[in-house]
Amino acid sequence: MIVTAKEKPGRERLAGLAAFLPVFQAPGFSFGEWGGGEKTESGAITMPYFALSEEASAFVHAAYDLGWVLEGFDWPKWKDTQEAQSLLEPSVLADATPEQLAQLLTTLIRQDRFVEGGLASAFKSGLLTRILERANRLLKELDAQPAAREG
């Protein structure tokens, strides 16, 4: 189920995403592993596939449940824009808005359905961890605001 971003409060969405930061940074954490590619008795070769670890799968489900995967967003078109390309730079991503994080996560997660292992590559490159770090900083900034504490 895809949840629209407006259906969840900002703090809940950020906290849900940031909760995966210590998991992704834990020593020995595995995002998943490659399978397939073996030759069968008949000589056919099975298609390679990437199997997400339990934690990585939970991350993807949480991204959908918390509204980080945007409904109706034209991610194939957006991924080629200057904005999307610039967000791949750590210095630009460090200042990304929640909406930009959602656009980037939507693109990475949806693209993974068409590019086997694409999400794993985003993890291996550090991109997913940087997204979680930015969500964590946004959460801390939100919690530091007086109005956020009163609610």
N, C-alpha and C positions, 0 to 999 in steps of 0.2 A: 504494500500500500504506500502510495506517495502522499505525504502530508505537505500542505502548503506552508511556507515560512510564517505566514500570519497566524497560524493556528497554535503556535507555541510561544511562550514568553521568551524574550531574548536571553535572560539569564539561564533558564532551563536548557535552551538549545546549546548555548556556549558551554555550560557545565557538562552536558552529556557528551559533547565532542572532546572537551579538554580531559575528561576522565580517561581517555585512551592514551594520553601522553605518557604517563609512567609505564604503561604496558608496552608501548612501542619503543621506549628507551631502555627497557629492562635488559640487562646482559643476557645474551643467549636467546632473545625473542626471535621467533621465526614467523614471518608473514605467511608462509606456506611452502609448498614444494611442487616441483614439476613431476608429472606422471605421464604414462603413455609412451609412445615412441618405440614400443617393443615389437618384435616380429612374432607373428602368430604361427601356429603349425602350418597353416595354409600358405604362409609366405607374405601375407598382408602385414602392413605396419600400422599399428594403432596410432590414432591422432594424439599428439602431445597435448597436455592440458595442465593448467595450474590449479592446484587445490589449495584454497585458503585455509590457514590454521583456524582453530576455533575462535581465537581472539580477533583475527582479521575479519572473519565472517561476522562476528558480533559488531565490529566497527561498521561494516557496510549496512547491516540491519539497523543500527542506531542512526546512521546518516539518513536513511529513509524515514525512520520513525520520528526523528526530531526535525524533519523538514529541511535538511541540508541538501537533499536531492530535489531540485525544483521541478514542479509540474509545468508543462507547457513552455519550458525554456529551450530555445533553439541552440543547444550546445554544439552541434556540428558546425554551425555558422560562427558562433562566438569563439570557438577554440582557435580560429585563424585570425582573430582580431589583434590589433596592437595591444589592447588592454590584457587580453588573455596571455599573450606571449610575454608581456612585461612581468606578469605575476609569477612567472617561472624563475625570475631573478630574486634571490633571497632578500635583497635590500628593498625591493618593491613589495614583496609579499609581507614583509615585516610591518607594513602600514596598510594592509588590505582591510577593507570594510567587511562586515559580516556578509553582506550581499555578494561581494567578490569571492569570499570563501565558499559560499554556497554555489556560485557559478562554477568555480574551479572544481569543487567536489562533485558536482553534478556531471561535469565533463569527464573527470577521471573515472568515476564509478560507472557511468553509462557507456563510455568508450570501452571499458574492460569487457563488455559483452561482445564486442566486435574484434578486439585485439587481445587475444589470449595472453595473460600475464602482464597486461598494461598497468594494472593497479599495483602489482608486485614491483614493477619497474619504478613506479612513482614512489613506492616505499624505499626501495633500494637506493634511489638517488637522494633520498632525504626530503623530498617534496612533501609527502604526507606528514612527516614529523614536523616540518616547518609550518604546515597548515594548523596542526594541533597546537604548536607553540604560540601561533598568532591568536588562536581561539582562547588559549589560556591567558594571554596578556589582555585581551579584550574583556574577559571575565573578571580579571583582577581590577581593571580600570572601572568596570561597571560596579563592582563591589565597593570600590573606594568612593563612589559618589554618594553624598549624603541621602539623596532621594532613594537610592537603591536599598539603603539600610532601613529606611523608615517603612517601606512597603511590606 
